[in-house]
Amino acid sequence: MKYPIGIQSFESLIKDGYVYVEKTDLIYQLTTTGRYYLLSRPHRISKGRNFTTD
């Protein structure tokens, strides 16, 4: 099973046989149930982190 880490192109993702999980129905269910959800992200995926490529 190949995971699409770093793949930016949907065409490459499908053509090269990576795993793709369609979550549109799940998102619709979350937004139409009338409940509140906390969708957090891991600490290591911080927007404030700066990277250089020098």
N, C-alpha and C positions, 0 to 999 in steps of 0.2 A: 504494500500500500504506500503510495507516494503522496506526501503532503505538500501543498503549494506554498512553501515558505519562500518569500521573496519574488514570487511570480506576479507580475503586474498586468499581464494580458490574459483576458478570459479565453481568447482563441488558443493561446499556448497552453493554458491550464487544461482545456478539453483535449486538444490535439496530442499532447504529450502524456495523457493518461493519469493526471493528478486527481486526487479525491476532491469532489465538489459536493457541498451540502447545501441544498436549497432551503432557505429559512423564511421565505416570504409568507407562507401560511402561519408560521409561528409568530412572526411580527404582527400580522393582522389579528391573531387571537389575543396577543398581549394588549393591543391598542383598543380592542372592542369589548373587553370584559368589564370595564368600568372600575378596575382596581388599580392601585398604585404599585409599581415595581421599582426596585432599586437595581439599576444596571451599572455595576461597577467594573472597572478594569484593573488588571494587576498593576501593582506599584511600578514594576520595571518598564511599563509602557507609559512613560511620563511625557507630557507635552513640553515640559520645561527643559528637557535634556538636549544639549547641543552636541552635534557630531561634526568632526572635520575629516576631510579626505586627503589631507596633505601627505 
